[in-house]
Amino acid sequence: MAKICLMVGKVMTAYLVLEATTSFMVRLETISYQVI
């Protein structure tokens, strides 16, 4: 049971990191477009 919880936690963390990275990249693109 504990292993399953650990797996879920890792997946959630990876998903959140991916989400944050994606939004960060999108923000960077938006800023660079505005600059150009």
N, CA, C and O atoms as a Maestro MAE file, in Angstrom:
{
 s_m_m2io_version
 :::
 2.0.0
}

f_m_ct {
 s_m_title
 :::
 protein
 m_atom[144] {
  # First column is atom index #
  i_m_mmod_type
  r_m_x_coord
  r_m_y_coord
  r_m_z_coord
  i_m_residue_number
  s_m_chain_name
  s_m_pdb_residue_name
  s_m_pdb_atom_name
  i_m_atomic_number
  :::
  1 25 0.834 -1.206 0.000 1 A "MET " " N  " 7
  2 3 0.000 0.000 0.000 1 A "MET " " CA " 6
  3 2 0.869 1.256 0.000 1 A "MET " " C  " 6
  4 15 0.604 2.209 -0.733 1 A "MET " " O  " 8
  5 25 1.903 1.242 0.828 2 A "ALA " " N  " 7
  6 3 2.769 2.421 0.908 2 A "ALA " " CA " 6
  7 2 3.468 2.666 -0.433 2 A "ALA " " C  " 6
  8 15 3.674 3.809 -0.841 2 A "ALA " " O  " 8
  9 25 3.828 1.566 -1.110 3 A "LYS " " N  " 7
  10 3 4.517 1.712 -2.403 3 A "LYS " " CA " 6
  11 2 3.616 2.389 -3.416 3 A "LYS " " C  " 6
  12 15 4.064 3.232 -4.194 3 A "LYS " " O  " 8
  13 25 2.341 2.017 -3.404 4 A "ILE " " N  " 7
  14 3 1.388 2.619 -4.341 4 A "ILE " " CA " 6
  15 2 1.289 4.120 -4.079 4 A "ILE " " C  " 6
  16 15 1.296 4.919 -5.014 4 A "ILE " " O  " 8
  17 25 1.197 4.497 -2.808 5 A "CYS " " N  " 7
  18 3 1.107 5.920 -2.450 5 A "CYS " " CA " 6
  19 2 2.356 6.660 -2.931 5 A "CYS " " C  " 6
  20 15 2.270 7.777 -3.441 5 A "CYS " " O  " 8
  21 25 3.512 6.024 -2.763 6 A "LEU " " N  " 7
  22 3 4.769 6.628 -3.185 6 A "LEU " " CA " 6
  23 2 4.778 6.834 -4.697 6 A "LEU " " C  " 6
  24 15 5.203 7.879 -5.188 6 A "LEU " " O  " 8
  25 25 4.304 5.821 -5.432 7 A "MET " " N  " 7
  26 3 4.242 5.912 -6.892 7 A "MET " " CA " 6
  27 2 3.346 7.068 -7.310 7 A "MET " " C  " 6
  28 15 3.712 7.873 -8.167 7 A "MET " " O  " 8
  29 25 2.171 7.142 -6.700 8 A "VAL " " N  " 7
  30 3 1.223 8.216 -7.024 8 A "VAL " " CA " 6
  31 2 1.853 9.574 -6.739 8 A "VAL " " C  " 6
  32 15 1.711 10.512 -7.523 8 A "VAL " " O  " 8
  33 25 2.538 9.667 -5.627 9 A "GLY " " N  " 7
  34 3 3.193 10.924 -5.264 9 A "GLY " " CA " 6
  35 2 4.230 11.325 -6.294 9 A "GLY " " C  " 6
  36 15 4.324 12.492 -6.675 9 A "GLY " " O  " 8
  37 25 5.016 10.343 -6.747 10 A "LYS " " N  " 7
  38 3 6.042 10.638 -7.755 10 A "LYS " " CA " 6
  39 2 5.400 11.095 -9.053 10 A "LYS " " C  " 6
  40 15 5.864 12.052 -9.675 10 A "LYS " " O  " 8
  41 25 4.335 10.417 -9.466 11 A "VAL " " N  " 7
  42 3 3.652 10.771 -10.712 11 A "VAL " " CA " 6
  43 2 3.085 12.183 -10.613 11 A "VAL " " C  " 6
  44 15 3.213 12.976 -11.546 11 A "VAL " " O  " 8
  45 25 2.459 12.495 -9.480 12 A "MET " " N  " 7
  46 3 1.873 13.820 -9.283 12 A "MET " " CA " 6
  47 2 2.958 14.891 -9.330 12 A "MET " " C  " 6
  48 15 2.781 15.938 -9.952 12 A "MET " " O  " 8
  49 25 4.083 14.620 -8.667 13 A "THR " " N  " 7
  50 3 5.184 15.576 -8.648 13 A "THR " " CA " 6
  51 2 5.712 15.808 -10.060 13 A "THR " " C  " 6
  52 15 5.934 16.948 -10.468 13 A "THR " " O  " 8
  53 25 5.915 14.708 -10.811 14 A "ALA " " N  " 7
  54 3 6.417 14.823 -12.180 14 A "ALA " " CA " 6
  55 2 5.443 15.625 -13.029 14 A "ALA " " C  " 6
  56 15 5.856 16.457 -13.836 14 A "ALA " " O  " 8
  57 25 4.139 15.373 -12.845 15 A "TYR " " N  " 7
  58 3 3.119 16.090 -13.612 15 A "TYR " " CA " 6
  59 2 3.145 17.580 -13.295 15 A "TYR " " C  " 6
  60 15 3.058 18.417 -14.193 15 A "TYR " " O  " 8
  61 25 3.267 17.906 -12.000 16 A "LEU " " N  " 7
  62 3 3.298 19.316 -11.599 16 A "LEU " " CA " 6
  63 2 4.530 20.017 -12.161 16 A "LEU " " C  " 6
  64 15 4.449 21.158 -12.616 16 A "LEU " " O  " 8
  65 25 5.674 19.327 -12.128 17 A "VAL " " N  " 7
  66 3 6.907 19.912 -12.668 17 A "VAL " " CA " 6
  67 2 6.740 20.159 -14.161 17 A "VAL " " C  " 6
  68 15 7.122 21.211 -14.673 17 A "VAL " " O  " 8
  69 25 6.158 19.168 -14.863 18 A "LEU " " N  " 7
  70 3 5.945 19.298 -16.300 18 A "LEU " " CA " 6
  71 2 5.017 20.472 -16.587 18 A "LEU " " C  " 6
  72 15 5.265 21.268 -17.493 18 A "LEU " " O  " 8
  73 25 3.953 20.568 -15.809 19 A "GLU " " N  " 7
  74 3 2.981 21.654 -15.972 19 A "GLU " " CA " 6
  75 2 3.658 23.011 -15.782 19 A "GLU " " C  " 6
  76 15 3.462 23.928 -16.580 19 A "GLU " " O  " 8
  77 25 4.455 23.130 -14.719 20 A "ALA " " N  " 7
  78 3 5.134 24.399 -14.426 20 A "ALA " " CA " 6
  79 2 6.116 24.749 -15.542 20 A "ALA " " C  " 6
  80 15 6.206 25.903 -15.961 20 A "ALA " " O  " 8
  81 25 6.853 23.739 -16.022 21 A "THR " " N  " 7
  82 3 7.820 23.976 -17.090 21 A "THR " " CA " 6
  83 2 7.116 24.442 -18.359 21 A "THR " " C  " 6
  84 15 7.570 25.372 -19.026 21 A "THR " " O  " 8
  85 25 5.993 23.784 -18.690 22 A "THR " " N  " 7
  86 3 5.251 24.143 -19.904 22 A "THR " " CA " 6
  87 2 4.761 25.577 -19.830 22 A "THR " " C  " 6
  88 15 4.946 26.349 -20.772 22 A "THR " " O  " 8
  89 25 4.137 25.939 -18.717 23 A "SER " " N  " 7
  90 3 3.608 27.301 -18.584 23 A "SER " " CA " 6
  91 2 4.749 28.313 -18.609 23 A "SER " " C  " 6
  92 15 4.591 29.415 -19.134 23 A "SER " " O  " 8
  93 25 5.894 27.942 -18.043 24 A "PHE " " N  " 7
  94 3 7.046 28.838 -18.035 24 A "PHE " " CA " 6
  95 2 7.548 29.073 -19.459 24 A "PHE " " C  " 6
  96 15 7.859 30.203 -19.835 24 A "PHE " " O  " 8
  97 25 7.625 27.986 -20.258 25 A "MET " " N  " 7
  98 3 8.075 28.098 -21.640 25 A "MET " " CA " 6
  99 2 7.107 28.953 -22.442 25 A "MET " " C  " 6
  100 15 7.524 29.796 -23.237 25 A "MET " " O  " 8
  101 25 5.818 28.735 -22.231 26 A "VAL " " N  " 7
  102 3 4.803 29.520 -22.947 26 A "VAL " " CA " 6
  103 2 4.957 30.993 -22.604 26 A "VAL " " C  " 6
  104 15 4.863 31.856 -23.477 26 A "VAL " " O  " 8
  105 25 5.192 31.272 -21.337 27 A "ARG " " N  " 7
  106 3 5.363 32.661 -20.902 27 A "ARG " " CA " 6
  107 2 6.591 33.275 -21.578 27 A "ARG " " C  " 6
  108 15 6.551 34.417 -22.034 27 A "ARG " " O  " 8
  109 25 7.679 32.506 -21.637 28 A "LEU " " N  " 7
  110 3 8.900 32.995 -22.281 28 A "LEU " " CA " 6
  111 2 8.638 33.310 -23.741 28 A "LEU " " C  " 6
  112 15 9.065 34.350 -24.243 28 A "LEU " " O  " 8
  113 25 7.923 32.398 -24.437 29 A "GLU " " N  " 7
  114 3 7.607 32.623 -25.848 29 A "GLU " " CA " 6
  115 2 6.791 33.894 -26.012 29 A "GLU " " C  " 6
  116 15 7.058 34.705 -26.899 29 A "GLU " " O  " 8
  117 25 5.791 34.064 -25.148 30 A "THR " " N  " 7
  118 3 4.932 35.247 -25.239 30 A "THR " " CA " 6
  119 2 5.761 36.518 -25.069 30 A "THR " " C  " 6
  120 15 5.583 37.485 -25.809 30 A "THR " " O  " 8
  121 25 6.668 36.511 -24.090 31 A "ILE " " N  " 7
  122 3 7.502 37.689 -23.831 31 A "ILE " " CA " 6
  123 2 8.407 37.967 -25.036 31 A "ILE " " C  " 6
  124 15 8.540 39.114 -25.462 31 A "ILE " " O  " 8
  125 25 9.029 36.913 -25.585 32 A "SER " " N  " 7
  126 3 9.941 37.118 -26.708 32 A "SER " " CA " 6
  127 2 9.181 37.614 -27.939 32 A "SER " " C  " 6
  128 15 9.705 38.416 -28.711 32 A "SER " " O  " 8
  129 25 7.952 37.138 -28.120 33 A "TYR " " N  " 7
  130 3 7.151 37.614 -29.252 33 A "TYR " " CA " 6
  131 2 6.855 39.104 -29.088 33 A "TYR " " C  " 6
  132 15 6.917 39.869 -30.051 33 A "TYR " " O  " 8
  133 25 6.535 39.505 -27.861 34 A "GLN " " N  " 7
  134 3 6.223 40.907 -27.611 34 A "GLN " " CA " 6
  135 2 7.463 41.775 -27.830 34 A "GLN " " C  " 6
  136 15 7.356 42.895 -28.330 34 A "GLN " " O  " 8
  137 25 8.629 41.267 -27.462 35 A "VAL " " N  " 7
  138 3 9.871 42.025 -27.629 35 A "VAL " " CA " 6
  139 2 10.158 42.217 -29.116 35 A "VAL " " C  " 6
  140 15 10.546 43.300 -29.554 35 A "VAL " " O  " 8
  141 25 9.959 41.139 -29.886 36 A "ILE " " N  " 7
  142 3 10.202 41.204 -31.343 36 A "ILE " " CA " 6
  143 2 8.994 41.882 -31.981 36 A "ILE " " C  " 6
  144 15 8.955 42.055 -33.200 36 A "ILE " " O  " 8
  :::
 }
 m_bond[143] {
  # First column is bond index #
  i_m_from
  i_m_to
  i_m_order
  :::
  1 1 2 1
  2 2 3 1
  3 3 4 2
  4 3 5 1
  5 5 6 1
  6 6 7 1
  7 7 8 2
  8 7 9 1
  9 9 10 1
  10 10 11 1
  11 11 12 2
  12 11 13 1
  13 13 14 1
  14 14 15 1
  15 15 16 2
  16 15 17 1
  17 17 18 1
  18 18 19 1
  19 19 20 2
  20 19 21 1
  21 21 22 1
  22 22 23 1
  23 23 24 2
  24 23 25 1
  25 25 26 1
  26 26 27 1
  27 27 28 2
  28 27 29 1
  29 29 30 1
  30 30 31 1
  31 31 32 2
  32 31 33 1
  33 33 34 1
  34 34 35 1
  35 35 36 2
  36 35 37 1
  37 37 38 1
  38 38 39 1
  39 39 40 2
  40 39 41 1
  41 41 42 1
  42 42 43 1
  43 43 44 2
  44 43 45 1
  45 45 46 1
  46 46 47 1
  47 47 48 2
  48 47 49 1
  49 49 50 1
  50 50 51 1
  51 51 52 2
  52 51 53 1
  53 53 54 1
  54 54 55 1
  55 55 56 2
  56 55 57 1
  57 57 58 1
  58 58 59 1
  59 59 60 2
  60 59 61 1
  61 61 62 1
  62 62 63 1
  63 63 64 2
  64 63 65 1
  65 65 66 1
  66 66 67 1
  67 67 68 2
  68 67 69 1
  69 69 70 1
  70 70 71 1
  71 71 72 2
  72 71 73 1
  73 73 74 1
  74 74 75 1
  75 75 76 2
  76 75 77 1
  77 77 78 1
  78 78 79 1
  79 79 80 2
  80 79 81 1
  81 81 82 1
  82 82 83 1
  83 83 84 2
  84 83 85 1
  85 85 86 1
  86 86 87 1
  87 87 88 2
  88 87 89 1
  89 89 90 1
  90 90 91 1
  91 91 92 2
  92 91 93 1
  93 93 94 1
  94 94 95 1
  95 95 96 2
  96 95 97 1
  97 97 98 1
  98 98 99 1
  99 99 100 2
  100 99 101 1
  101 101 102 1
  102 102 103 1
  103 103 104 2
  104 103 105 1
  105 105 106 1
  106 106 107 1
  107 107 108 2
  108 107 109 1
  109 109 110 1
  110 110 111 1
  111 111 112 2
  112 111 113 1
  113 113 114 1
  114 114 115 1
  115 115 116 2
  116 115 117 1
  117 117 118 1
  118 118 119 1
  119 119 120 2
  120 119 121 1
  121 121 122 1
  122 122 123 1
  123 123 124 2
  124 123 125 1
  125 125 126 1
  126 126 127 1
  127 127 128 2
  128 127 129 1
  129 129 130 1
  130 130 131 1
  131 131 132 2
  132 131 133 1
  133 133 134 1
  134 134 135 1
  135 135 136 2
  136 135 137 1
  137 137 138 1
  138 138 139 1
  139 139 140 2
  140 139 141 1
  141 141 142 1
  142 142 143 1
  143 143 144 2
  :::
 }
}
